[in-house]
């Protein structure tokens, strides 16, 4: 099998069984209004409240947006709410079904161009997108360099790639390594253990999970023909700080400073290198 087929099969094994982030909904019925509201509240109220601001959702009005990896459609609805003309692509039928349900519940279908099932690398898309957005996805793709080159070709002149991917020097990655050493005792590979904890995959059946330094991911982007124009390190939550953490604002100054040092996500906005066109 090709790397892309292996990568997709591993991801589908997890996401067709359980949509990413669905554990945040607790006992709410799958696809119900309460299900989506609980996930949204967790995402924007606790875990990643920085997403709409960092990725400039407020400036999407009238822009054609392609999201790679739709999840439960939480960010899709938020981008549409800000006026984006939205297309989403995902390899998981489960994700697409839930994203469509969420968009329909929010009566946002007028701003929906398409929801597409498939591997972006092998799927024909119209292109000419103003923005391509992908949060928490590219680090799961074995063939990401080819993906990035494909994405570059789908952007219109002056278009932007906006991505969030895992950071090596982060509190959560240190936690993954510590629990691998102390709890798993290295019985599985670090990738397998990290996938099990971070992505809820079964041990022995990991999804691809790439956790890299700032320098490494910048090199990957430049080699694929992108020029980064904005960078933030984000993703540090209250529970990382014992006792007093509960009193801190999820998107406040203290956690933002902590995230700058030990955040879980590289958040990057990049544009195509015009010298390659």
C-alpha positions as CSV (number, residue, x, y, z in Angstrom):
1,X,0.0,0.0,0.0
2,X,1.1,3.6,-0.6
3,X,1.8,5.9,2.4
4,X,-1.4,7.8,1.7
5,X,-3.5,4.7,1.8
6,X,-1.9,3.5,5.0
7,X,-2.3,7.0,6.5
8,X,-6.0,7.2,5.5
9,X,-6.8,3.7,6.7
10,X,-5.4,4.3,10.1
11,X,-7.3,7.6,10.5
12,X,-10.5,6.1,9.3
13,X,-10.2,3.3,11.7
14,X,-10.4,5.9,14.5
15,X,-12.7,8.6,13.0
16,X,-15.4,6.4,11.5
17,X,-15.8,4.8,14.9
18,X,-15.7,8.0,16.9
19,X,-15.7,11.5,15.4
20,X,-12.8,13.7,16.5
21,X,-13.7,15.6,19.7
22,X,-17.0,13.7,20.2
23,X,-16.0,12.8,23.8
24,X,-16.5,16.4,24.6
25,X,-20.2,16.0,24.1
26,X,-20.6,13.6,27.1
27,X,-23.9,11.8,27.0
28,X,-25.6,14.1,24.5
29,X,-27.1,12.3,21.5
30,X,-24.9,12.1,18.5
31,X,-25.8,14.9,16.0
32,X,-28.2,16.6,18.4
33,X,-28.1,20.4,19.0
34,X,-26.8,19.7,22.5
35,X,-24.1,17.5,21.1
36,X,-22.7,20.3,18.9
37,X,-23.2,23.0,21.5
38,X,-21.2,21.0,24.1
39,X,-18.3,20.4,21.7
40,X,-18.4,24.1,20.6
41,X,-18.4,25.3,24.2
42,X,-15.4,23.1,25.0
43,X,-13.5,24.1,21.9
44,X,-14.0,27.8,22.1
45,X,-14.5,28.1,25.8
46,X,-11.6,26.0,27.1
47,X,-9.4,24.1,24.8
48,X,-8.7,26.3,21.7
49,X,-10.5,29.7,22.3
50,X,-7.9,31.4,20.2
51,X,-9.0,29.8,16.9
52,X,-11.4,32.5,15.5
53,X,-9.1,35.4,16.4
54,X,-5.7,33.8,15.4
55,X,-7.1,32.6,12.1
56,X,-9.0,35.8,11.4
57,X,-12.4,34.5,11.0
58,X,-13.8,38.0,11.3
59,X,-12.2,38.8,7.9
60,X,-13.8,36.0,5.9
61,X,-16.9,37.7,4.6
62,X,-17.4,36.9,1.0
63,X,-14.3,34.8,0.7
64,X,-14.2,31.3,-0.7
65,X,-12.8,29.0,2.0
66,X,-11.7,25.4,1.7
67,X,-11.4,23.5,5.0
68,X,-9.3,20.4,5.0
69,X,-10.6,18.1,7.7
70,X,-14.1,19.2,8.8
71,X,-14.5,17.3,12.1
72,X,-17.9,18.1,13.6
73,X,-18.2,21.3,11.5
74,X,-17.6,23.5,14.5
75,X,-15.1,25.8,12.7
76,X,-17.2,25.5,9.5
77,X,-20.2,27.0,11.2
78,X,-18.1,29.7,12.8
79,X,-16.5,30.7,9.5
80,X,-19.9,30.7,7.7
81,X,-21.3,32.8,10.5
82,X,-18.6,35.4,9.6
83,X,-19.6,35.3,5.9
84,X,-17.3,32.7,4.4
85,X,-18.4,30.8,1.3
86,X,-17.5,27.4,2.5
87,X,-16.2,24.1,1.1
88,X,-15.0,21.2,3.3
89,X,-13.2,18.0,2.4
90,X,-12.6,15.0,4.7
91,X,-11.7,11.4,4.2
92,X,-14.3,10.4,6.9
93,X,-17.9,10.0,5.9
94,X,-18.7,10.2,9.6
95,X,-17.2,13.7,9.9
96,X,-18.9,14.9,6.8
97,X,-22.3,13.6,7.9
98,X,-21.9,15.4,11.3
99,X,-20.6,18.6,9.7
100,X,-23.5,18.7,7.3
101,X,-26.0,18.1,10.2
102,X,-24.4,21.0,12.2
103,X,-24.5,23.4,9.2
104,X,-28.2,22.5,8.6
105,X,-29.1,23.0,12.3
106,X,-27.6,26.5,12.1
107,X,-29.4,27.2,8.9
108,X,-26.2,28.1,7.2
109,X,-26.6,26.0,4.0
110,X,-26.8,29.2,1.8
111,X,-23.1,29.8,2.4
112,X,-22.2,26.1,1.8
113,X,-20.6,25.4,-1.6
114,X,-19.8,21.7,-1.1
115,X,-18.8,19.0,1.4
116,X,-16.6,16.4,-0.3
117,X,-15.5,12.9,0.7
118,X,-12.1,11.9,-0.4
119,X,-8.3,12.3,-0.1
120,X,-7.5,15.9,-1.2
121,X,-4.5,14.6,-3.1
122,X,-6.6,12.6,-5.5
123,X,-9.8,14.8,-5.6
124,X,-10.5,17.3,-8.3
125,X,-11.4,20.7,-6.8
126,X,-12.3,23.9,-8.5
127,X,-9.5,25.9,-6.8
128,X,-9.3,29.7,-6.7
129,X,-9.8,29.7,-3.0
130,X,-9.1,32.9,-1.0
131,X,-8.3,30.9,2.1
132,X,-7.4,27.2,2.8
133,X,-7.9,26.4,6.5
134,X,-6.9,23.2,8.3
135,X,-6.6,22.9,12.1
136,X,-5.1,19.8,13.7
137,X,-5.1,17.8,10.4
138,X,-1.8,18.0,8.5
139,X,0.2,16.4,11.2
140,X,-1.9,13.2,10.6
141,X,-1.0,13.0,6.9
142,X,2.0,10.9,5.9
143,X,2.2,12.5,2.4
144,X,1.9,16.1,3.7
145,X,4.5,17.6,1.3
146,X,2.4,16.5,-1.7
147,X,-0.7,17.8,0.1
148,X,0.9,21.2,0.7
149,X,1.9,21.5,-3.0
150,X,-1.6,20.6,-4.0
151,X,-3.0,23.2,-1.6
152,X,-0.7,25.9,-3.0
153,X,-2.1,25.2,-6.5
154,X,-5.7,25.6,-5.2
155,X,-5.2,29.1,-3.8
156,X,-5.9,32.1,-5.8
157,X,-3.2,34.8,-6.2
158,X,-2.8,36.4,-2.8
159,X,-4.6,33.6,-1.1
160,X,-3.7,32.3,2.3
161,X,-3.0,28.9,3.9
162,X,-4.0,28.9,7.6
163,X,-3.0,25.9,9.6
164,X,-2.6,24.6,13.2
165,X,-0.3,21.7,13.8
166,X,1.4,20.0,16.8
167,X,4.5,21.5,18.5
168,X,7.3,19.4,19.9
169,X,8.3,21.8,22.6
170,X,5.0,21.9,24.4
171,X,3.6,21.0,27.8
172,X,1.3,18.4,26.3
173,X,4.1,16.7,24.4
174,X,6.2,16.5,27.5
175,X,3.2,14.9,29.2
176,X,3.0,12.3,26.3
177,X,6.7,11.5,26.7
178,X,6.5,11.3,30.5
179,X,3.5,8.9,30.5
180,X,5.1,6.8,27.7
181,X,8.1,6.3,30.0
182,X,6.4,5.9,33.3
183,X,3.0,4.4,32.5
184,X,3.4,2.6,29.2
185,X,7.1,1.8,30.0
186,X,7.9,1.9,26.3
187,X,6.0,-1.2,25.5
188,X,4.7,0.5,22.5
189,X,6.4,3.0,20.2
190,X,6.2,6.7,21.2
191,X,4.1,7.4,18.1
192,X,1.6,4.6,19.1
193,X,1.3,5.9,22.6
194,X,1.0,9.6,21.5
195,X,-1.7,8.6,19.1
196,X,-3.5,6.6,21.8
197,X,-3.6,9.5,24.2
198,X,-4.0,12.5,21.9
199,X,-6.2,10.9,19.2
200,X,-7.9,8.1,21.1
201,X,-6.7,5.4,18.8
202,X,-6.3,1.8,19.9
203,X,-2.8,0.7,21.0
204,X,-1.2,-1.1,18.1
205,X,-3.3,0.9,15.5
206,X,-1.9,4.4,15.6
207,X,-2.8,7.2,13.3
208,X,0.1,9.2,11.8
209,X,1.1,11.9,14.3
210,X,3.9,14.3,13.5
211,X,5.1,16.5,16.4
212,X,7.8,19.0,15.3
213,X,9.8,22.0,16.2
214,X,9.2,25.5,14.8
215,X,12.3,25.1,12.6
216,X,11.1,21.8,11.2
217,X,7.7,22.9,10.2
218,X,8.9,26.1,8.7
219,X,11.3,24.1,6.5
220,X,8.4,21.8,5.4
221,X,6.3,24.9,4.4
222,X,9.1,26.6,2.5
223,X,10.0,23.4,0.6
224,X,6.4,23.1,-0.4
225,X,6.5,26.6,-1.8
226,X,4.9,28.7,1.0
227,X,6.2,31.8,2.7
228,X,5.0,32.1,6.3
229,X,3.7,35.6,7.1
230,X,2.3,35.1,10.6
231,X,3.1,32.8,13.5
232,X,1.7,32.2,16.9
233,X,2.3,29.4,19.4
234,X,-1.0,28.6,21.2
235,X,-2.7,25.9,23.1
236,X,-2.1,26.0,26.9
237,X,-5.2,25.2,29.1
238,X,-6.2,25.9,32.7
239,X,-5.7,22.4,33.9
240,X,-2.0,22.5,33.1
241,X,-1.6,24.8,36.1
242,X,-2.4,23.2,39.5
243,X,-4.8,24.9,41.9
244,X,-4.8,28.5,40.6
245,X,-5.4,27.4,36.9
246,X,-9.1,27.2,37.4
247,X,-9.3,30.9,38.1
248,X,-7.5,32.0,34.9
249,X,-9.3,33.2,31.7
250,X,-9.0,30.5,29.0
251,X,-7.8,33.1,26.5
252,X,-6.3,35.5,29.0
253,X,-2.9,37.0,29.3
254,X,-1.4,34.4,31.7
255,X,-2.3,31.3,29.6
256,X,-1.3,33.2,26.4
257,X,2.2,33.8,27.8
258,X,2.4,30.1,28.8
259,X,1.3,29.1,25.4
260,X,4.0,31.3,23.8
261,X,6.5,29.1,25.5
262,X,4.9,25.7,25.8
263,X,1.8,25.7,23.6
264,X,0.6,22.6,21.8
265,X,0.0,24.2,18.5
266,X,2.0,26.0,15.8
267,X,-0.5,28.4,14.3
268,X,0.7,29.6,10.9
269,X,-0.6,31.8,8.1
270,X,1.4,31.4,4.9
271,X,1.1,32.5,1.3
272,X,2.4,30.9,-2.0
273,X,6.0,31.9,-2.9
274,X,5.4,34.1,-6.0
275,X,9.0,33.4,-7.2
276,X,7.8,29.8,-7.9
277,X,4.9,30.9,-10.1
